Amino acid sequence: MPNIEIHGIKKPQRAEELRNKIFNKVREFSIDLASEVVVTIVPDECVDLALRSKPFLRIISPGSDAVKISQLVQCLEALGTDMETLTIDRFIPGQKS
């Protein structure tokens, strides 16, 4: 389950707009991929040394999802937002009731 985190956008409305754009881009790219993705809005501040805002997307997914990570980077590049990828050992789904 790839998780796309939105970092460094202070205004909740702007972060929600970006989340909608992310879902739309991924859905256009692949409905199957879109059904696996979650988007998390992280309420933090990201600035450089000059205190300029530096928002970015962090794509987190297991290393076994390398193809999905590449696909997400490819389809989200058009948004023009900085991105970083982070691979994790594995995703462990919770128990469903």
NUTIDO-406272 format. One record per residue (C-alpha): x, y, z; residue number from 1; residue in one letter. Coordinates in steps of 0.05 Angstrom, whole numbers, plus 5000, padded with zeros to 4 digits. Layout:
# NUTIDO-406272
+------+------+------+-----+------+
!    x !    y !    z ! pos ! code !
+------+------+------+-----+------+
!    X !    Y !    Z ! NUM !    a !
...
+------+------+------+-----+------+
This chain:
# NUTIDO-406272
+------+------+------+-----+------+
!    x !    y !    z ! pos ! code !
+------+------+------+-----+------+
! 5000 ! 5000 ! 5000 !   1 !    m !
! 5037 ! 5062 ! 4977 !   2 !    p !
! 5028 ! 5122 ! 5023 !   3 !    n !
! 5039 ! 5191 ! 4994 !   4 !    i !
! 5052 ! 5242 ! 5048 !   5 !    e !
! 5042 ! 5316 ! 5036 !   6 !    i !
! 5093 ! 5357 ! 5077 !   7 !    h !
! 5101 ! 5432 ! 5087 !   8 !    g !
! 5034 ! 5460 ! 5066 !   9 !    i !
! 5008 ! 5502 ! 5123 !  10 !    k !
! 4939 ! 5519 ! 5097 !  11 !    k !
! 4892 ! 5459 ! 5104 !  12 !    p !
! 4852 ! 5479 ! 5043 !  13 !    q !
! 4914 ! 5480 ! 4999 !  14 !    r !
! 4936 ! 5412 ! 5026 !  15 !    a !
! 4867 ! 5383 ! 5011 !  16 !    e !
! 4869 ! 5412 ! 4941 !  17 !    e !
! 4937 ! 5379 ! 4929 !  18 !    l !
! 4910 ! 5313 ! 4957 !  19 !    r !
! 4853 ! 5316 ! 4907 !  20 !    n !
! 4902 ! 5330 ! 4850 !  21 !    k !
! 4944 ! 5271 ! 4872 !  22 !    i !
! 4885 ! 5224 ! 4872 !  23 !    f !
! 4862 ! 5250 ! 4804 !  24 !    n !
! 4932 ! 5242 ! 4773 !  25 !    k !
! 4940 ! 5171 ! 4800 !  26 !    v !
! 4869 ! 5152 ! 4779 !  27 !    r !
! 4884 ! 5178 ! 4708 !  28 !    e !
! 4948 ! 5137 ! 4707 !  29 !    f !
! 4919 ! 5072 ! 4734 !  30 !    s !
! 4854 ! 5058 ! 4770 !  31 !    i !
! 4886 ! 4995 ! 4800 !  32 !    d !
! 4944 ! 5035 ! 4828 !  33 !    l !
! 4896 ! 5089 ! 4853 !  34 !    a !
! 4856 ! 5037 ! 4892 !  35 !    s !
! 4919 ! 5019 ! 4932 !  36 !    e !
! 4945 ! 5089 ! 4947 !  37 !    v !
! 4931 ! 5129 ! 5010 !  38 !    v !
! 4948 ! 5203 ! 5018 !  39 !    v !
! 4967 ! 5231 ! 5086 !  40 !    t !
! 4969 ! 5305 ! 5101 !  41 !    i !
! 5025 ! 5318 ! 5151 !  42 !    v !
! 5014 ! 5385 ! 5186 !  43 !    p !
! 5086 ! 5407 ! 5189 !  44 !    d !
! 5130 ! 5464 ! 5165 !  45 !    e !
! 5188 ! 5453 ! 5117 !  46 !    c !
! 5235 ! 5511 ! 5105 !  47 !    v !
! 5306 ! 5521 ! 5080 !  48 !    d !
! 5360 ! 5563 ! 5113 !  49 !    l !
! 5329 ! 5627 ! 5087 !  50 !    a !
! 5262 ! 5605 ! 5117 !  51 !    l !
! 5231 ! 5596 ! 5048 !  52 !    r !
! 5175 ! 5545 ! 5047 !  53 !    s !
! 5197 ! 5479 ! 5015 !  54 !    k !
! 5136 ! 5433 ! 5011 !  55 !    p !
! 5147 ! 5363 ! 4984 !  56 !    f !
! 5114 ! 5295 ! 4974 !  57 !    l !
! 5142 ! 5233 ! 5007 !  58 !    r !
! 5124 ! 5167 ! 4975 !  59 !    i !
! 5130 ! 5110 ! 5024 !  60 !    i !
! 5122 ! 5037 ! 5004 !  61 !    s !
! 5155 ! 4969 ! 5013 !  62 !    p !
! 5216 ! 4956 ! 4971 !  63 !    g !
! 5177 ! 4900 ! 4937 !  64 !    s !
! 5134 ! 4956 ! 4906 !  65 !    d !
! 5192 ! 4988 ! 4868 !  66 !    a !
! 5151 ! 4988 ! 4803 !  67 !    v !
! 5093 ! 5023 ! 4838 !  68 !    k !
! 5139 ! 5075 ! 4867 !  69 !    i !
! 5168 ! 5090 ! 4798 !  70 !    s !
! 5098 ! 5095 ! 4769 !  71 !    q !
! 5076 ! 5143 ! 4824 !  72 !    l !
! 5137 ! 5187 ! 4813 !  73 !    v !
! 5124 ! 5187 ! 4738 !  74 !    q !
! 5050 ! 5206 ! 4744 !  75 !    c !
! 5061 ! 5258 ! 4799 !  76 !    l !
! 5119 ! 5295 ! 4766 !  77 !    e !
! 5069 ! 5338 ! 4729 !  78 !    a !
! 5048 ! 5370 ! 4795 !  79 !    l !
! 5116 ! 5404 ! 4799 !  80 !    g !
! 5125 ! 5388 ! 4873 !  81 !    t !
! 5190 ! 5363 ! 4902 !  82 !    d !
! 5187 ! 5289 ! 4918 !  83 !    m !
! 5226 ! 5237 ! 4956 !  84 !    e !
! 5217 ! 5163 ! 4960 !  85 !    t !
! 5225 ! 5120 ! 5021 !  86 !    l !
! 5224 ! 5044 ! 5019 !  87 !    t !
! 5204 ! 5006 ! 5080 !  88 !    i !
! 5216 ! 4933 ! 5098 !  89 !    d !
! 5142 ! 4914 ! 5092 !  90 !    r !
! 5071 ! 4935 ! 5102 !  91 !    f !
! 5030 ! 4896 ! 5153 !  92 !    i !
! 4955 ! 4904 ! 5143 !  93 !    p !
! 4912 ! 4910 ! 5206 !  94 !    g !
! 4859 ! 4860 ! 5224 !  95 !    q !
! 4792 ! 4873 ! 5191 !  96 !    k !
! 4730 ! 4863 ! 5232 !  97 !    s !
+------+------+------+-----+------+
